[in-house]
Amino acid sequence: MQQGMRFVVKEVEEIGMLLPPVEDCVLNIGKFHGMVSLAAFFPFKSAQAALENINAISEGVVHADLKLFLETNLPVGGVRLHFHSRVKGLTAQAASKAQLGLGHSYSRAKVKFNVNRSDNMIIQSIALLDQLDKDINTFSMRVREWYGYHFPELIKIVTDNSTYCKMAQLIGNRKELSEESLEEVVMDGAKAQAVLEASRSSMGMDISPIDLINIERFSNRVVSLAAYRLELQEYLRSKMSQVAPNLAALIGDVVGARLISHAGSLTNLAKYPASTVQILGAEKALFRALKTRGNTPKYGLIFHSTFIGRAAAKNKGRISRYLANKCTIASRIDAFSEVPTCVFGDKLRDQVEERLSFYETGEAPRKNLDVMKEAVIQVSYDTDMGFILCLLMVRTETVIVVVKKHAAEAVQMEEEAPAAENGDPIAKKKNKRKSEAMVVAPETPQTEKKKKKYAD
């Protein structure tokens, strides 16, 4: 496996580099040997060393081996086409196999990087969840239509699809129905009594035992799919709490997962501006509006959030724009933070609540900078971190909040407070300095003269 190489160029034509005769000299090995000769070669010691070097290059870091080679030899350029002919004992096939093995190792290392924060599982889960919703709805309607021939009155009494399939599986032949078995499924005595009375005076047709067996089997499949859907939703909630906890706390697990899935990944979603996140999922309506010169859509996937539904009709566009801004901040925190936490998402959700209250009552909300400072201090206190670097995009400004407050220091400050009350002179001096620093200096006579002059 090759690592570093240095070639000495004997002849070069910069002006006519792209001319066909010059390209022929590069492709012809005989002419190429007359222009370039191998001056230095430093092979990799092992496959592990090759993987470490290529990972360092991908992250923009100069490896120690590469630095040593560059300091020892002057870099002229890498030539791969005729490299195997310049090194004794190296064939083109061996060089190709070494490059292929290094590429596979690099790809495996990238795939295995931070398995717990992988957003691919979220994309697949939300796609399967949406497909299950469609399938369960279709299958439930088929059960209603099939079992409705025998017991049509049950459709109006039980409206939930999963409960209806359980009832069809439990009842079977309506003539053999008992009240005790119904209350376990319906969990409502009045509704169970209504089903019992309807079964006695039903207008449905009689059904054969073989037909009932097939209906019960199909109902069992639908019930099992509904139970698996609940398990899948719980799995999605756990994955969102690991990968994007702030986005999930702000806008919900399902809507946040749909945003990630539509963007392709959490990193892609973090790169989007707030205006793109606002209409994400409404691309067809946007291009149709641009083509017909009509009104552009105000929201896309974020319409399924509870905030837009709670807002008044005149404020839906404003709250969707504000919510998209907060979703962008939350996705960037989730994508680039090392420690997953939902503190920022909870704070951003409180901000959206305050903005909704502002639209209704006119009460001014808190500033974003103050809220984020509180969140950063809370995270630094709760997670016992040495420092936190939080990069937040607030409208057109970039606010960098750096907290170097260790949790042990916070505990120490809490211990110093009782000591000051008990008469500790050192603690009293510190408190005195803080109080003196907060006292505002009185106005001098000169400033009072200036005020009078401006007043005149």
Phi, psi and omega in degrees: 000135184270145176239294182235144178214148179229129179244145176256122181270120180274321179226142179212142178233098184283324184289315182261037184297326185262006178287148180303320179298323180290321177296324177296323178295327179287321182283334179276122186292327179294313178290328180295322178295331178285340181260326187230138175226146182285127182252327182206149180210130181230104184280161173290145179282328181202172178293327178295319178295322178296318179295319178297321180293316182288328174294321178295321180293319181295332179267004179076028181245137179274118179288157181297322179295317179293322178296320178295319180292319180292325178288330181280321184234147178281126179282126177252327179153154179265128179240113185261338188297315183246025183293320183295335180279346182267343182251128181288135179083001180251124178256165180295324180292319179295318178296321179294319178295321179295318178294321179294318178296322177293321178296320178294319179296319179295318180295318178296322179294324179289322180292321182281354184290120176054070184296323184292337182260018182286127180266358177295324179294327178292319180297316179291323182293316182290327176294318178292325179295317177295321179293322178296322178299317179293317182293317180296321179295317180294315181294323179295320177295326177293321177295319179299316182291323183287310181283343180293339175296327183268323184219076185290333183291341182292336183296319181282333182282315181251113183263335181287135185294313182295318179294323179296318179295323176295320179294319179295323178291325183279317186289308184066243176280123186294338181287342181254024185278141176234153185286331184296319181287335182287319184297333179291329182268313185284329182059029180210118183295320181294319180290323177296322178293323178294321177295320181295316179293322179292327180291331181283330181243033184285150178263008183287162181276159175288154184227147183279159180299323180294325176292321178296323179297316180292322177295318180295321178296315180294321178296322178297321178296318180294319178296319178294323176295320178295321177293320178293328178296322177294321177295320179294323178294323176293322176296319178296322179295320179292321179292322178293326178291337178271319186270310184226069184293324182289319178295321178293320179292330182281309192241355180105157183292314186290314181293319177297320178294324178293323177296316179297318181295319181290326178283337181106327178192167178293325178295318178296320178296323179292334180279343182288143171285168183295328179294327177285319179297327182297320183252017179294121184104351179241040183293320181297315179295325180294311181291327176294321178292321178293326181287319181268000181059041178259195180282131179284153181293149181268339183203160178237249181292334181288354177297332181286356176288153181288338183294317182291325178292330180278342182282155177290165184298322181285344183253004182296319178294321180292316182288330177292322177293319179292319179294322177296324176298316180290325177296323178295317178296316181296319180293325179290322176296317180294324185285327189245002176269146182273328182252116180290130178209150181255013182295315181295322179296320177295319178294319178295324177294321176297324178295319178294321176298318178295323178292322174298318177295325178295321178293330183271315187252341182088006178287126185291132179279169177287159178283150183294323181297317180294320180294318181292326176296318177298319180295318181295319178295320179294320179294317181294331179280323185280324189262000177056052181259149178292314175204159180229131176249111184245114180259113185241135176263106183250102184056248180255005182252150176252114183256119179254116181250117180244120180245122179243041184255110181280150181297327179294326178291324178296319177295323179295321178295323178293329179284332181286335182296312176296329180296323179293324179290331182277359175104021177288120185293326181292316179295324178295321178297318180297315179295325180294318178297319179296318180292323178293326180291334182273348180285132180275136181292139180290157181287138178277162178300330181295319179292327178293322177298318180297320179298317178296322180296317180291326180293321178293000000 
